[in-house]
Amino acid sequence: MPGDQWMSNTFQNNNWLSNMRTFVFYFIFYHKVQNISSHLMEALLESLVKILNSPIIQEELRLLCGIETEIQKLSSLLTTTKAVIEDAEQKQFTDKAIQDWLQKLNIIAYEVDDILDDYATEVSREPKCNNICCNVLDCLPATSNICFRHRIGTRMKKIIGKFDAVADKRIKLGLSNQQSGSYFNASRETGSTVNEPNLVLGRDEEKDEIVKILVNQDSDNQNVSVLPIVGVGGLGKTTLAQLVFNDENLAEPFKRKLWAWVSEKFDVKSIIKALIESAKGTSIGDLPLDTLQRKLQKLLRGKRYLIVLDDVWNENPEEWEKLKSVLQCGSKGSSIVTTTRMEKVAEIMGTLETHRLSSLSENECWSLFRQRAFGRQEAEEYPNLVVIGKEIVKKCGGVPLAAKALGGFLRFKREEAEWNFVKCSELWNLPQDETHILPALRLSYLNLPVELRGCFAYCAVFPKGSKIEKEEVIHLWMANGLISSNGTMEVEDVGDAVLTELHCRSLFQAVEKDEFGSILTFKMHDLVHDLARSVMEAKHGGTESNRTMMLGEPYHQLTVAFPITITGTDQFSSFLSKCGSLRALIVRSTRRREKFRELPSVVSKLTHLRHVNLSGSDIVELPNSICDLWNLQILNLNDCGKLRSLPKDMRFLRNLRHLCLQRCWSLAHMPSGIAKLTCLQTLSIVVLGGKKGFQLSELRHLNMLKGTLIIRHLERIEDKKDAEEACLIEKQSLRRLDLYWDSERTLQRYNDEEVLEALKPCPNLQLLYIEGFKGSSSFPSWISTVTEVWVEESAAEYIVGAQETTATTAAMSPSLKQLKLENMPNLKGMLGREVQGTPGVFSQLQSLSFGYCPMLTLPLPRMPSLKELDVENCPNMAWASISNLTSLNSLNIEDIGGLSCFPEEMLQNLSLLESLNIKEMKDLRALPRSLASLTALKTLSIVECPKMESLPEEGLRGLASLQALYLVNCYNLVSLSMGTKALKSLTDPLIFGSYATALPEEVKHFPTLQVLYLQNFPNLTSLPDWFRNLTSLQDLTLCNCPKLETLPSSIQMMTTLQSLTIDECDLLEPRCERGGEEWHKIKHIPDLKFQIDYI
């Protein structure tokens, strides 16, 4: 967006000073930073220049006691200072004076931000500005507080003087103008030769896998194939590519092999030149692009070639297409291997599956470190250093570059103190010229776009190795001004895009995703975290700012700038009173018995606060004074299980965007007036009141709501018009809706059906949860537009009832894919009798679950897409109708009393069924012979069926695909059917428990069995000698076999057995210990354990 347009858009709303603070804060946030980001500085200064030169802002600043001349001077200083920031960043690593200069510059900008934010807050509080959408410029002339203006003007003059003094030192420091993004370390360039082949460990399998893919690549494929290798910096992408490039198995199929190091600048001419020089082995000088293209095509034409493009950063598909067009001249089967740190590059270039590089094991890292650190000397000569060295290796996180660099640093050092220094220090405290880690990872950082740098560096405030919640970090980015709306995207969406981009660049690693596939939590690799911290933390920060705090036990965390994290202090109020510039306040309870219980009223004086997080505390209520925090954007009260009410003046928090109330189950009252918080995007729970409490109609204009909305006490709605006025259908960004009625209410008349019909959500809703619904017949037709529906404690008799027209029913469930029905005592069937057999109903349903539906008697309709069916405690189920579910892949049946056998036809037609699980069937005696029809069955599990006596011989003969058989606590099952001979595919665990005195002989017919668990055999005294027939057995577990005393002698000949676990076998365990009577039989087994690892 052009600068003038941005200026106009920004100053036409009342958040203009907040937007200014967003830019200023790039300065502010790094007041303690050692390695300042030049790109952030440059963007900040350029933005300030545009703002200060704007006629609008100049007019307003004249009101501040006539400081026009100073403002002009500040604008000039900003322009000249901006030009030298990039040079300062490069030089600060070796020049302490420049580092100090940047720190002072940041501190000054911090003060500027406070001044502007104070002014913005005062203006926003003017009576004329009570509408959040009003034009702030209309309000500014009305500011009548002369004393306040005078203070602001005086502070501005003072800070401009400081800026002048600091900026003037740029000349003495010898800083020159330099454009950002021009600095790259030439020593990073790579070639095809493995520099230290003896130091390459742990990559043979990956190399062989890639070589096999390249050799076997379809020779009929006319297009060149591209295989990307992706991983974080320092993990060994280049080394792996070199190993592949030089593998002897590629010499014959590939007649031409070329290598080019690409780096950040994807220049087609330079790449082509590098490829030609790789083939010729000599420099060819500077030639025109068309000449280079002809030379390269001459080299490649008609030949099957292999090209490695190493260290690619380009995200522009057009540039890649330019190069690819030149390379489309080889023979069939030609391939390109590219290495990159970014998933997006792999997506653009790759035609084959991406190879994501794994970390080395700790032993492999130790081998690399040992070779570097000790050279030809024997490590055993220094046992104390070996112990320390192995601790150091743990810091490497499986990154070979780290192991080699640290080992090289200690190569000629033999004093324990020197090694302990490395063990106890951060990697970034090592001398710059002694390690290649920092240049490798810094390149990742320097290549980040301007808007990503501060966001990445900020994540250093989280503990190393911790899971970071996406929502929390985005909210903190917002509070600290690191992200802002770009005009087309809300600030939260910008944050989500930033996080996704950092994930694609391998700087973040996704840990958890929600049911919709979005990232919930992520981690940073330890070395990546060290990189972030090196950017955030100065070596000589001192204590000149109260914005950097070191807190005492039991919680100890260094937090740079904002937020300050407070934990367990007895002087909370006093502490907070000294934090007048605080933007984010996080209160965490690290001891379960000492949870935070009361928020001091002094918080209301922290007018700069944007973010307050009290999640997980024992707070019962908030002081009403918190509603004085005009700038508050995020109030996180998640998991405050004792919170009973919200402050009555919540309506004054006009800038509030996120009111997080997840799992606040004690919340009994919400104030009216929340309808005025039109910026709200998160409102986790609403608790409906009576005539005077919160009304559902207050949701009418809150159309920015996103994510999950829980509505409780819907029984308090007297008229369906109140529900209609909520206008849920207009809330396009809601993804989950939970609707609660009090299931224990006793009324003469219920209006649940009318209310539910009126609560029709937008078509984008993906999950609907309904509890306590007492509609007597069925659910509204709009339920079909939701992807997943859970219903619990409902009085409905049908999902689709008789009142539905044939046309409506035929169109039912175009979106519904998952349906979960629990605790529905009146449910008779999915369809009323009048609409049974109607085609098209639930045609897209893929997962169906019933739990405690005792009246469920009607047959299941045909559901052609159903993959999974779960039935629990539904004793009157029409079992035979399951045979209609011909697409079924998984069938789980649990806790059905009174049923001794399933009907024969139940398992017919289920030719696609792969998993059958039967659990807690206390009366079940046998399985139907139609089990034989399950030709695709891979897993059969029978658990806690005490009356089960045998398996059907005919049934097992057809299970040629069965891989896993679980027979758990079926104590009367003393033998297996001879049909087990047909189980030729059984390789996965066989779990068996029985009252039998001996292991059934049928087990010896499982020569492919790899894992065997024998659990809960109270009468088993010995294992048979035919045990040696289990020639593929790798893992054997014996658990709770109290009478088992000996092992068969033949176990000594079972060379494939890798693991033996013995647990709760009182007679056998002591005999199997080293020196015991059974020790000689098992001492050859690599992994011996005397405690079970429960699956």
N, C-alpha and C positions, 0 to 999 in steps of 0.2 A: 504494500500500500504506500503511495507517495507520501512524503512527509507532511505536506499541506493538508492532504485529505485526512491523514491520521490526526493531525492537530485539530481539525474542525470536528471530527467525530468525537474525539476525546473530551473536548471542552464543552460539548453540548449535553453532558450529564453530570450529576452531582458527585461522581466518583473521580473527577479529573485529577484532584490532588492525590488520591489513592493510586491512580495510574502513574502519576509522576513518581510516587514512592516506589512503584514497582521497578522503575528504571534506576532510581537513586539507590535502591536496596542492593543492586548488583555490586555497587561500591561498598555499601555498608556491611553486607554479609561477610565480606572477606577482611574485616578489620584486624583479624588475627592470622591472616594467611601468609604462609611463607612463599608459596609459588602462585602468585596472583595471575588470574586469567586475563591476558591482554584483550582477548576478544570481548569479554564481559565489560572490561574497562572502556574499550573503544566504543562499544554499542551504547553504554551508559552516557559517556561524554557527548557523543554525537546527538543523542536524544535530548540531553539537557540544553545543548546549543540551540536546537530547533525550538524547544519550549520557551527558553528565555528570550529568543528573538521574535516570538509571536506577539503581534500587537495586542492580543487579548490579555496575555499574561503580563505584559509590560504595563498595561493600563491598571491591572489589579495590584501589581506590586508597587505602583506609585502611591497607593493608599498607605503603604507601610512606611510612613515618615520620610518620604522623599529620598529613596535610595536608588534613583534611576542610574546615576553614574556608576555606583557599585555593581548594579546588575549588569550593565554593559561590560564592565571590567571582568566580571565573573564569566560572562559569555566568551570573551576573548581568551581568558585563561583556560577555559574548558577546551576551546578549539586547539590551542597550541599544545596543551598537555596530552590531549587525545592522540596526537600524532606520534608521540614517543613511547606510548604504552607498550607496544609490541617489542620494541627494543629493550625496554625495562624488564619485561618478562624473561627474555632470553638471558639477560645478563645477571639477573638476581640470584641464579644458582651458584654463581661464583663471586658475587659482589655483595657483601653484607650491607654496604651503604645504600645500594639501590633497593635491596629488600626492605630496609628501614624506611626509605622514602615512600615506597608503595604502601607500607603499613600506615604511615602518617596520613597519606592521601585518603586511605579508607576511613580512618577515624574522623577526619573532617567531613567526609561525605555522610558518615553516620549522623553527625550533628545536623547537617542540612536536612536529612530525612526527618529527624525528630521535629525540626522547626516547621517543615511543610505539613507534617502529619498533625501537629498541634493546631495549625491554622485550619486545615481541612475539617478537623473535628469540631472546632468552634463554629465554623460556618454552617456545618451540617446541623448544629443544634439550634440555629435561628428558628424562631416560630414559623417563619414563612416557608421553611424547608421541611414541613412535616410530611410532605408527600415525597416518597422515595424517588419518584420519577420526575420531580420538578427540575427546572434548569437552575443549576447552582449559580450561574452568572447573574441570574435575576436576584439572587439572595445576597451576593457579596456587598453591594452598596448599602444594604440594610444593617451591616455589622456595626453596632453602636458602641461596642466596648473599646473606648479610646485607649484605656490603659493596656488592654490586651494587644492592640495594634502597636502601641509603642514598644512593648516588650518584644514582639516579633521582629519589628524593624531593628531594634538594637541588637538582637541576637544575630540577625542576618548580616548586619554591618561587621560584627565581630568575626563571624565565620568567614566572610569574604576576605578579611584581613589575614586570617590564618591560611586560607587557600593561596593567597598571593605569595606569602612567605615560603610555603612548601613548593609551589609550582616553580618558583624562581630557581630552585636548586637543580632543576633538570639540566640546566646549562652546565653547572659545575660538575655534574655527574657524567657529562659527555654523552647524554642520550640523544640519539638522532632519529629523524623521521623514518619510519619503516612500516610498510603495509603488513597487515596481519595475514597469517597463513602462509608466509613465504619461507619459513624455517623448517628444514628437515635435515636430519643427520645423514650425511652421505654414507657413513660407515655402515648403515643398515642394509646396503645393497647386497643381494644374495646371488649365488651362482649354483650350478647343478652339482658341484662336487661336495660330498660330505666331508666337512673340515676335520672332524674328529670321529672317525668310524668306531674307534674303541670306546667312545663315550655315548654311543647310541644304545639304549636299552629299552625293552618293553614295547617295541614297535614292530616286531617281526610278524605277528599275526595280522596286524592292521595292514602292513605292507603287502603281505601275501594276498589278503582279501582284495585290495585295490588292484594288484597285478592281475589277479584272476578275472576281475571284472573287465579290465582293459583288454586282456587277451581274448576273452570270450565275447567281446562286444560284437553285436550283429553285423556281420560283414556285408549284409544286404542293405544296410542303412546308408542312404546317400548323404545324409547330413553328418557333420562332425559332432561327436558326443562330447559333452562337458561334464566332468566329475568334480564337484566342489569339495574342498576340505575346509571345515569351519572349526574355529576354536579361539579361545582368548589368546592374547599376546604372551609369548614365552612358553607355550605349551608344546611346541615342536612341529608346527605345521610345515615349515620349510624343510626341516630335517626329514620328515616323513615323505615329502615330495621328492627330496633328493634320493632317498632310499629306493623309492619306486622308479625314479628316472634311471637309476644305475643298476636296476635289477637285471640279471643276465637273461631271465626269461622273456624280457621285452626286446632283446637284441634282434631276434629273428623276425617276429611279426612286424616290428616298426622299423622301417628302413631309414627314417629320418627322425631324429630327436633334437628338439630345440628348447631353450630356456630363456625366459625374460623376467626380470624383476620389475614390477609395475609401480608399486608404492602409491602414495596418495594421489598424485597427478596422473590421471589416465590419459596419456598423450599417445594417440595412435601412431604417429610418426616415430616417436621414441621407442615404442614397443616393437614395431616392425624392424627398426634398425637393430635393436638388441637381439631379436630372433635371428637375423642374418649373421650378426657377429658371433652368436652362439654356434651357428652351423660352420662358419668359416674359421673361427678361432682367432680372428684378427679384426682390428678396427677398420671401418670402411669410410670414415670421414662423414662430412655433412653432405647429404644428397637430397634432391627434391623428393616430395612424398610419392609422386607417381613413379619415379625411378626406383624407389625402395619397394614399392608394391610389386613392380614387375620382377625385381630380383628375388623377392620372397616367393612369389608364385612359381617362378622358375625352379626354385629349390624344392617346392612341395608338390608340384604338379605330377599326378600319376603315382605318387608314393603314399603308402600308409604311414602317417606321421604321428608322433606324440609331442605335444607342446605343453610345457609347464608355464603358467602365468602366476608368478609368486607375489603374494602380498597385494591383493587387489582391494581397492577401496571404492571404486567407482559405482555409484548408484544411478547413473544415467543410462537407461537402456539404449538410447540413441547412439551414444559413444561406443557401446559394446557392439551394436549392429554394424557400425562402420568397420570395426576390426574384423568381425566375423565374416563379413562379405569378402574380405581379402583372403581369408583362410579356407573358403569353400572351393578348394582346387585339388585336394588330396584324393587318394583312392578310398574305397569303402573301408570302414572300420577305423578311420583316423579319430584321434581322441585328444582332448585338452584336459589337463588337470589344473585347477586353480585353487589357490589358498587364500583365505580371507578370514577376517574376524567378524564379519557381518552376515547375518542370515539373509538380509535383503540382497546382497551381492550374489549369494548362492541362488536365490530365487530368480534373479535376472538372467544369470549365465547358465545355470545348471540344466542339463537334460537328463542326467542320471541322478539317482538318489544321493543326497548329500551325505558325506562321511563326516560325522561329528567326532572330533578328536577327544579321546578319553584321557583322564589324568593317569600318571604313572603310579604304581603301588609304592608304598613307603619303602619296601626293600629295594625296588629299582632306583628310587631317588637316593637312597643311602649308597648304593653302588656308584652312582654318578658322583655324589659328593665325596666319597672315599677316594676315588681315583684322582679327583682334582686336589683334594686337601692333602693327601699323603704321597701322591706320585708313586715312585718306585719303592718307597719305604713301606714296611709292613705296618698296617694300622694296629696290629696286636702289640706293637712296641709301646703304644700310648693308650693303655686301657681307659684311663680317665678321660682322655680326649674323645675316645670312641663313644663313651656314655653321653658326653656333652653334644658331640656331633649328631647323634641320633635324635636328640631333643631339637637341635637346629633343623634337622631334616623335616621334622613334623611341621615346621613353619612354612615349608615349601609348597604344601598343598598339592603335591603331585605334579608340580610344574618343573620340567627338567631344566629350564633356563635358570630358575631360582637355585636349584641344587648345584648346578655347575658354577654359577656366579659366587655363591657363598663358599663353596669348596675352594674355588680359586683365590678368594679373598684370604682364606686361612692357610694357603699352601705352605708358606714358610714361617708360620707362627706355631710355636709349640708350647706356649705358656697357657695354662688353664684360664688365667684372667682374660687373655685375649679371646679365647673361645667363649667364655661366659659373657663377655661384652656383646658378642654377636647374638648369643642365645637370648639375652635379656633386652636387646635393643630392637627397635623397628628397622625393617630393611632400609628405610630411607635415611637412617642415620649413618649408613655406610658411606665412605668417600665416593664422590661422583665418578671418579675415574677407575674405580675398582669393581664396578658392577655394570652389567648390561641390562639389568632388569628395569631400572628406571627409564632409560631411553626407550626400551621396547614398549612399556606400558604407557609412558607419557605420550608416545605417538598416538595411541588410541584416544587419549584425552585431548590432545591438541587438534585432532581431526574432528572433534565434535562440533556441531554447529553452535553458534553463540548461545542460543537459548537453552541448550542442553548442559552446558558446562557447570553452571551453578547448581542445577538440579542433581547432577551426578555427584559433585563434590559434597553437597549437603548430606548425602547418605552416609558420610563418615561419622555422623553423630550417633548412628546406631551401632550397637556392639558388634564386633567382628563375629561372623558366623551365625548371626541371629536371623530369624525369619522376619522380614519387613512387610508389613501390611500395606498393600497398594493404596487403599483409601487413606490411611494415616499419612503416608509420605506425600501424597498429592495435597492433602489438606495443609500440611506443614509448608510445602512449596508455596501454596497460596498465601498463607499467613506471612511468609517472609518475602513476598513479592517476587519470587523467582519465576513465576508464570503469571500470565494475564490473558484475558480474552483477546483474540485476534480479530474480532469483528464478525467472523463467521462461525466461530466455535466458542462455546462457554469455556470458562477457565478450567473447569474440571475435565472437559474433553481434551483441552490442550495438555493437561497433566497426564491424562491417559495415553495420549499420543506420544508424549515425551518418554513415558515409562516403556511403552511398546518399542520405541526406537532404541532405547538403551538396552533392552532385552535382545533386540535383533543384532545389536553390535557386540553381543556376548559379554557385556559388562554386568548385566543382571541375568540371573538364572531363575526361571519360574519354578516355584515349589508346589503351589496349590492353585487349582482353578475351580471356578464355581460350576454349577450344573449347566451353565450356558457357554462354558469354554473361556471365560474371561479370567485373567490372572487375578488371584486373590492375594497371594504372598510371593515374595521372591527373596533370593539371597545374592550376596556378592562374594565372588571368589576372594579368598583371604588376600591375595596379592593385589587384586583390584581394589579391595577395601583399603589396603595400604596406600595405593595410589591416590584414592580419594582423600585419605587423611593427610597425605603429604601436601596436597593442595590446600587443605583446610588449616593446617596447624603450623605455626611458626616454631622454629627451634628456640627462639628467645622471645617468647610472647610476653613474659612478665605478668604483672597483675594490674596494668594501667587502666583496665576497663572492668566495670562491674558486670559486664555482659558475658564474661567468661568465668565460670564458677567451678570449683572443685568441691564436691560435697562429701560428707563423711559417711561412716558406716551407718546402716548396713548396705547402703547403696552408694556406689562410687562411679561417677561418670563425668567425663570432661565434655562439656557442651559448648561449642563455639558460637558466639553471637546468640542467635535465637534458634530453638527454644531453650529456656532454662528448665531443667528437669528437677523437680523438688521431691525429696523423699524423706519422710520420717524425721522432721526437725521440730524441736520444741518451741522454736521461735519463728513460727511460720509467718505470722503477721508482720513482725519486725523485718524479717527477711524480704517479704514482698514489698514493703514500703520503700525499699531501696532500689526497686526494679521499675522505675517509672517509664522506661522505654520498652518494656516487654511487649513482644508481639504474640508469643505463644507460651502458654503455661500448661505443663503436663505434670499431673500428680499421680505417682505410681506407688502402690503398696507392695513392698517386697516381703513383708511378713504377714502371714495370714491373720495373726491375732492382733496386728497393729494397723488395721486398715484405716484409711483416711475417713473422717466422719463429719467434718464441718468446714465449710469454706469461709474464711475470714471476710468481713465486710470491706476490708481495705482493698480487696480486689476491684471494687467499683472505681477506685482511683486510678487504675491502670488503663487509662483511656486509649492506649495504642493497641490493646489486646485484640487480636483477630481470632485466636484459637485457644479454647479452654478444653482440656481433656481430663475428666475426672473418672474415666471408665474403671470399673472394678472396685470402686470405693464403697464404703458403708454409709454414704451420705443419705439422709432421710429427706431433707428439703434444702433448697437453695435460697440464699438471702435474696430478697426482692431487689436489693441494691445492684445485683448483677445486671439488671435491666438498664443500668446507666451506661453499659459498655456499648456505645453507639456503633463502634467499628467491628463488633464481634461478628464473625462469619461462620465459625464452627463451634458448636457446643456438644461435646461428646460425653454422653452419660451411659454408654453401653455397659451392660452387666452391673449396673447399680441396683442390685436386687432389693434393697431396702427403700429406694426412693418412692415416696408416696404422692408427691405433688410437684408442680412446676410453679414458679413465681407468677403472681397475678398480673404483673405488668409486662409480660413477654411480648406484647404487641409493639413495644417501643424498640425492640431489637430489629429494626427495619433492614439491616444489612445481613441478617442471619440467613445462611444458605444451607446449613446442615445441622439439624437437631436430631442427634443420634440417640435412640432410646431402645436399642435392641436388648431383649431379655430383661427389661425393667418390669418384671411381672407384678410388683407391688404397687405400681402406679395406678392410683385410684381416681385421680382428679386432674383435669387439664383446664387451664383458664380459657375463657372466651377471648376473642380478639386475635387469635392466631391467623385468621383470614387476612390480616394486614401484612403478614410476612410473605409478601409475594415473590421474594427471591428464593424461598425455600425449595431445595431440590431433594433433601432427605428429611423425611418425617416418619421415623420407623414405626411408631405406634400412635394411634389416636384412641383416647378413652372417652366414649360418649357419656355425657351427663344427663341429668333430667332436664327440666325446663330451663334451669338457670346455668347449667354446665355447658361444656363444649358441645356444639351442634354439628352434625355431619355436613350441613350446608356450608360451614366455614371452609370446606375443601373446594368450594366452587371455583375460585380464581387461582388456586395453587396448581396451575397446570405445568409447572416446571418439575414436579415431583418425579423422582427416578427410583429405580431399584425396587425395594420391598415396602409395602404399606400394610400395616396390621390394624384392623378396626375391631375394637372390642366393645362388648355390651350392645350389640345391635338390637337386643330385645327392648332397649329403651326408646327405640324409634316408634312413635305412635302413628305416623302417617307416611305412606310410601313416598309422598311428595318431598319429605325431608331427605330421603335417600336419593331421589332423582336430582335434587338440587346440588348434590355432591359432584355431579357431572364427571364421574370416573371415566367415561368414554373419551373425554377430551385430554386425559393425562396419558399422552402417547409414549412416554418413556418408562411407565411402570412395567416391571417385568414379573413381579410376584405380588399377589393380593391374598391376604389371610383374613378371613371373616369369622368372627366368634360371636355366638349367642351363648348365653348361660344355659348349659345343658341341664341344670338342676332346678330350673324355674318351674313353677306350677301356676299356670294361668288358665282361664277358661277359654280364651281365644288367642290364637297365634296369628300374626301377620307375616310370618317368615317368608312365605312364598312371594308375597307382594314386594317385600323389601328386597329379596334377592333378585327378583326380576328387574327392579329399579336400579340395582347396583351394576348394571352391565358395564364391563370395562372396555378399554380399547382393544382392537384386534391384536395388538402387539404383545399382550399379556401371555407369559409362557407358563406360569404355575399359579394355580388357584387352590387354596386350602380352605375348607369349610368345616367348622366344628359347632356342634350344638344345634344344627338346623332342624326344626320340628315341622317342616312342611310335610303334609301327610301323603302326598301323592308322588311327585317327581320334581325334577330340577328344570329350570328355564332352558329354552333352546340355545341361548347364547353360550352355554357352557361348552358347546361343541367347538367354539372358536379358540379355546385355550389348548395349549400343547399338552400340559400335564395337570391333572386334577386329583387332589386328595380330599376325601370326605371321611369325617370321623364323628361318631356320636350323633348320627342323624336319624330322624324318625321316618325318612322317606321309604316308600315301598318299592319304587322303581327309579332307575336313572332316566329312562324315557317312558312316560306314562301314556294313558289312553287319551289325554286331552290333546296330544300332538297330532297334527294332521299328517296324512300320508306324505304330502309334499315336503313338509318340514322334516319328518323323520327320515325320508330318503336322502335329504341333504345333511343329515346329522354327521357330526364328527369329521369334517374335512381336515381339521387341524389336530384333534385330540389323538395323542400318541401314547400317553401313560395315564392310567386310572387306578387309584388306590382307594379302597373302600374298607373302613375299619369301624368296629363297634356300631354296627347298624342292625339293631335287633329286629326291625320290621322289614328289612329288605327281602323281597321275595324273588326278584330277578332283575336283570339289567333292562328288560323290556316288559311293559305291561302285556297281558294276554291279548289285548286287542291289536297290538302292533307286532306280535311275534311273527317272525318270518319275513318282515319287511326288508327288502334288499337295500344295501348301502349303509346300514346302520353300523357305526364303529368300524368302518372299512379301513381306516388308517391306524387303528389302535395297535400298538406294538407290545405294551406291557400292561398286565392286569393283575391286581392283587386284592384278595378278599381276606379280612381278618375279623373273626367273631361275627358272623352273620348267620345265626342259628335258623332263621326262617328261609334261607336261600334254597329254594326248591325247583324253580323253573329252569329249564335247560338253557345253557349258554347259547347265544346266537352265533351264527357263522361270522368269524372275524378273520378274514383272509390274510391280514398282515401281522397277526399276533405272534410274537416271538417268545414271550415269557409269561407264565401263569403261576401265581403263588396263591395257595389256598390254606388257611389256618383256622381251625376251630369252626368249621362249617359242616356239621354232621349230616345235614340233609341235602348236601350238594348232589346235583344230577350228574353223577360221575361219567355216565355213558356219553354225555354231550361233549366231553373233552375230545372225543374222536373227530369232531367236526373242525378242530383247530389244526388244520393240516400243515400250517407253517410253523408250528410250535418248535422252539429250539431248546427251551428249558422249562421243566415242570417241577415245582416244589410243593409238597403236601406235608402238613404238620398238624399234630395235635387233633386227630379225628378219633374220638372215642366211639366204641360200639361197632366199628367196622372190622370184620375179620378178613374180608377179601374184596378187592376191587372187581367190578364186572369185567368180563373178558374183552368186551368191545372197547373199553376205555382207551387202551393203548393202540388200537388199530388205526391205521391211516397216519400215524405219527412218524413217518419215514425220515423226517428231518430232525427229530429230537436227538440232542447231543448230551443232555444232562437230566437225570432223574434223581431227585432227592426226596426221601421219605423219612420223616423224623417224628418221634414221640407218638407212635401209633400203638397204644398199649394193648389193643385187641387184635391187631393184624397178625395172621398166621402164615399167609402165603401171598406170593405175587402171581398175577395171571399168566397163563402160558403164552398169551399174546405179547409178552415181553420179547419174544423171538422176532417180532416184526420191527423192532427198533434197530435197524441195521446201521444207523449212523451214531448210535449211542457211544459216547466216550467216557462218561462218568456215571457210575451207579453208586448211590450212597443210601445205606439203610442204617439209621441211628435210633437207639433207644426203642426198639421194637421187641420187648421181652418174650412175646409168645411166638415169634418167628422161629420155625423149626427147620426149614430147608428152603433151598432155592429151586425153582422149577428146572428140571433137566432140559426139557425142550426149550425153555425160555432162554437159557444161557447159550445154547448152541448157535443162535443167530447173532450173538453179539461179537462179531468178528472185529469191530472197531473199538471195543472197550479198552481203555487205557488205564483207568483208575477204578478200583473197587473198594468202597469203604463199608465195613461191617462193624459197627461200634455198639457195644453193650447190647447185643442180641444174644443173651446168655444161653438160650435153648437151641441156638444154631450150632450144633456140635459137629456137623459135617457139611461139606460143600457138594453140590451136585456134580456128577460125572461130566455134566455139560461144560464144566470149567476147562476141559481139554481144548475146547474151541477158542478159548481166550488167548489167541496168539499175539495180540497187540498189547497185552497188559504190561506196562512198563512203569507207570506212576504208582504212587503209594497204595499198598494193600494194607488197610488197618483192620485188625481183627480182634475181637474180644469174646470169650465164651466160657461156659462152665466145663468145657471138654478137658480131659486129662492129658490129651495129646494133640499135637498140631494135625489138622485134617490132611490125609494123604493127597488129596486133590491139589494141594499147594505145590507139590513137586512137578506138576504139569505146567508150571509157569517159568520156563527157562529164560524168558525175556524180562522178568520182573527185576526192577532196579532198586526199589525202595520197599521195605517191609516193616510195618509197625505191629508188634504184638503187645497189646495193652489189655489189662484187666482179665487175665487168665488165672483165677484164684486156685485152680486145681492142676495147672500144668506143672509137671515134675521134670520133664526133659525135652530136648529137641531131638528129632530123629536124625539118624546118620545120613538119610537121603538128602539132607540139607545141601549137600555138595552139588545136587542137581540144579540148584539155582545159580547157574553159571554167570548170570549178568548182574547178580545182586551187588549193589554198591553201598547201601545204607541200611543198617539193621538196628531197630530199637526194641528193647525189652523193658516193659514198664508194668509195675504192679503184678508181678508173677511171684507171689510170696513163697511158693513151694519149689520153684525152679532152682536147682542146685548145681547142675553141670551143663557144659556145652558139648556138642558132639565133636569128636576128634577130627571129623572131616572139615571143620571150619578152618583148619590150618591150611587146607588146599584151596580155599576160596580166595584166589589172588586178586579178584576184582573188588573185594570188599574193602572199602575205604573208610567207613565210619561205623562204629559200634557204640551205642548208647545204652547204658544199664541204669535203671532208676527204680527205686522201690521194689527191688528184688533182694530181700534181706539175706537170703542164704547164698545167693550167687555173687553179690557185690564183693564181699571180702575175699572170696576165692579168686576173683579176677584182678585183684590189685597186684602190683609188682611184687613178685616173690610168692604169690598165692598158687594154689593147686591148678588153677585154670590159666595162669599167666602165659605159659608156653604155647597155648592154643591161639592166643589173640595178640601176642606181642608184635606180630607183623602188620597189624592194622594201623594205618597212620593216625587216625583220629579216634581216640578213646575218650568217652565221657561218662560220668556217673551222675549226670543230671539232665533230664530231658529238656529239649527246646520245643515247647509245645507249638503245634501248628495252629 
